[in-house]
Amino acid sequence: MKTPLRTFRLVCDPRDAAKVEGLLREQGFDFEPEPFFGMARVLTREPFPLGESLAARFGLVYIQDRSSMLPPLLLDPPAGAMLLDMCAAPGSKTGFLARLVGREGFVLGCEPSPDRLGTLRANLRRANAANAATVRGQSQDLPFANGTWEYIQLDPPCSGWGTVDKNPRVMELWGEGKTAPLVKLQRQLLEKAASMLVPGGSVLFSTCTTNVEENEEQVAWALENLDLELEPLAPPSGFVFGEPMLSGMDGVLRVAEESEGQGFFLARFRKRGGDVFESGGDMPELPGRALRLDRAAGPAQMDLGALPPGTAYDFNGKVFWLHERALEIMPEGLKWQGFPLGRIAGKGAKATFRPDPGTRILLPGKPGPDCLDVSDTEILTGFLSGRSLGFGSGKGPVGLYWRGLPLGWLSRKGSRVLWSGK
């Protein structure tokens, strides 16, 4: 396997892609488009770590190995789809899937580890994935009824043999003869995924290992034991794929050693029969209270129409957006979290809402009154370093833009503004 080139996705509306690229080039980065996805790029010049760039710090790019972008692309959910990511952290695929299903679609990411769940939530927040929610738990124990989900992403824990160039210790940790616990867990997750799918629904199974026990042998087991059939995958451009290591595997994909990117295995299954979950019961009781943000005092230029269908909820002063699809299907007693929007103080006519600094989804597409639109990247660098800038008198947060590109919200302190995000 070749050393992977540094690749990333643009995390923005395609109409803003040129502006994000311009922000990167202003800081000396250069890159080329990838052939398999219109928002993927490969770096050709990196004057300093991409993760420290302004574009990355404002959540406008996501660094991701090119092979890791394949599972969401090959699951290929349509706009408006409802989707479960069973092993979601750190959120690379979850955030990508949220982009693919769009405003009307919904994605739930599940993660058992508290630390990794925190990373997942931070990455979804940075990506402004307001159509996503998260839950902590073992995916094989999720209490969803059979036939709940249209699409499922399953990228389970694996031996990681395909990442040996970046993680040389994987062969020591998960070498030959040590993968039995992983194989068992992967089968439990596949079985659970099959039960939760609607008839005709799809699950994309992927690993970053080259181990046949965790790849083709798992496919063979699923075809024999579960009500699933293979859906052949069309090879994306820009990769070299090897032959499957077992017969009868037409349509599975194995990223070859001579290809750019990590070693990856991908198989897509379709559910043949089964039950369909029918929603329509009473909505589970939630600990917070529903809000009408349009009735609360807040930034005059705030665009609530950009949010997906759903409801704002106040949980002890923290405002979260709960997608309407989530409210329809979440089982009673399951603790989950929607997308954080900001904070609210007061009630009724005296309620005041303040969006979180990075919640650029609430900014209009073009700067208007009480917005700061800058052209100099040094001003942005200054904000991220804690410096303030004179702006004039007024109240409430100020929208921040770079040459018309929405970035987030500045706090106002007297006649100055500053960035208070992380």
DARABEL-V893737 format. One record per pair of residues at least 24 apart in sequence whose ideal C-beta (glycine too) atoms are under 6 Angstrom apart, sorted by the first residue. I is the first residue (numbers start at 0). GAP is how many residues later the second one is. D is the distance in Angstrom with one decimal. If there is no record, write none. Layout:
BEGIN
i->(I;I)
gap->(GAP;GAP)
d->(D;D)
END
This chain:
BEGIN
i->(0;0;0;1;2;3;3;3;4;4;5;6;6;7;7;7;8;8;8;8;9;10;10;10;11;15;18;19;19;22;22;23;25;26;33;34;34;35;35;35;36;53;56;57;58;58;63;64;64;65;66;66;66;66;67;69;70;70;70;71;71;71;73;73;73;74;74;74;76;76;79;79;80;80;80;81;81;81;82;82;83;83;83;84;84;85;85;85;86;86;87;88;88;88;89;89;90;90;90;92;94;94;94;94;97;97;97;102;104;105;105;105;106;107;108;109;109;111;111;127;127;129;129;129;129;129;130;130;132;132;132;133;134;138;139;139;139;142;142;143;144;145;145;146;146;146;146;146;147;147;147;148;148;149;149;150;151;151;152;153;153;153;153;154;155;155;156;157;157;157;157;158;158;159;159;160;160;160;161;161;161;161;161;161;162;162;178;182;185;189;193;193;196;197;198;198;198;200;201;201;202;203;204;205;206;207;207;209;211;214;215;215;215;215;218;226;226;227;227;228;228;230;230;232;278;278;282;283;283;287;287;287;288;292;295;295;296;297;298;298;300;300;300;300;301;302;302;305;313;316;318;354;356;356;356;356;357;357;359;359;359;362;362;366;369;370;371;371;372;373;374;382;387;387;388;389;390)
gap->(164;256;262;258;162;61;257;258;37;255;37;35;59;33;53;55;30;31;53;55;29;49;51;116;48;389;386;35;40;31;32;31;351;26;204;202;203;200;201;202;36;326;327;349;67;68;28;196;197;195;188;194;195;197;24;196;84;133;135;24;25;28;130;159;192;76;78;129;24;74;24;25;24;69;70;24;68;243;24;68;24;65;68;24;68;24;53;68;68;69;32;27;30;31;29;33;29;32;33;60;28;29;32;34;31;33;34;205;26;25;217;219;25;25;25;25;29;25;26;232;233;177;178;191;209;231;177;192;193;203;205;203;201;50;48;49;52;188;191;52;132;49;129;51;127;128;129;130;48;129;181;47;48;48;51;51;41;51;51;35;39;49;51;51;30;33;25;24;49;51;56;50;52;48;49;48;49;50;46;47;48;100;101;102;45;99;34;30;32;32;32;34;74;78;72;74;75;70;66;68;66;64;62;60;58;54;56;53;33;50;28;29;30;33;48;45;46;41;43;41;43;37;39;35;49;50;44;46;48;25;26;27;25;60;55;57;55;55;97;98;63;67;69;98;60;59;61;55;30;26;25;54;51;52;63;64;50;63;46;47;48;36;43;34;28;28;26;28;28;28;28;36;28;30;28;26;26)
d->(5.6;4.6;5.8;6.0;5.7;5.6;5.3;6.0;5.1;5.8;4.4;4.9;4.4;5.7;4.9;4.8;5.4;5.6;4.9;5.9;4.5;5.6;5.2;5.2;5.5;5.8;4.1;5.7;4.8;5.8;5.0;5.2;5.0;5.6;6.0;4.1;4.1;4.0;5.2;4.9;6.0;5.3;6.0;4.9;3.8;5.9;5.0;5.7;5.0;4.2;5.2;3.7;4.5;4.1;5.6;6.0;5.9;5.3;4.3;4.3;4.8;5.9;5.9;5.3;5.6;5.9;5.8;3.8;5.2;4.6;4.1;5.0;5.0;5.4;5.4;5.1;5.1;5.4;4.9;4.3;5.2;4.7;4.9;4.6;4.4;5.6;3.9;5.0;5.4;5.3;5.4;3.6;5.7;4.3;4.7;5.9;4.4;3.6;5.5;5.8;5.9;5.7;4.2;5.3;3.9;5.4;4.6;4.7;5.9;5.6;4.7;3.8;4.5;5.3;4.9;5.3;4.8;6.0;5.1;5.9;4.5;5.7;5.7;5.4;4.4;5.4;4.4;5.7;5.1;5.5;5.0;5.2;4.2;5.9;4.5;5.6;4.7;4.6;6.0;5.2;4.4;5.1;4.4;4.8;5.6;4.1;4.2;4.6;5.3;4.3;5.9;5.0;5.9;5.7;5.0;5.5;4.8;4.2;5.6;5.8;5.3;5.7;5.1;4.8;4.8;5.0;6.0;5.9;4.0;4.5;5.3;4.6;5.3;5.5;5.7;4.3;4.6;5.4;4.5;5.4;5.3;4.9;2.4;5.8;5.4;5.3;5.9;5.6;5.7;5.2;4.3;5.6;4.2;5.4;5.8;5.4;5.2;5.1;5.9;5.5;5.1;5.0;4.9;4.7;5.0;5.5;5.6;4.8;4.5;4.1;5.6;5.1;4.0;5.5;5.0;5.0;5.7;4.0;6.0;5.4;5.9;4.5;4.8;5.6;4.4;5.8;5.5;5.9;4.7;4.2;5.2;4.0;5.1;5.8;4.2;4.3;4.5;4.0;5.2;5.1;5.8;4.8;5.9;5.6;5.0;5.9;4.7;5.3;5.6;5.5;5.3;5.2;4.9;5.1;5.5;3.3;5.0;5.1;4.5;6.0;5.0;5.0;4.0;4.6;5.7;3.8;5.6;5.5;4.2;5.8;5.6;3.8;4.3;4.0;5.7;5.5;4.5)
END
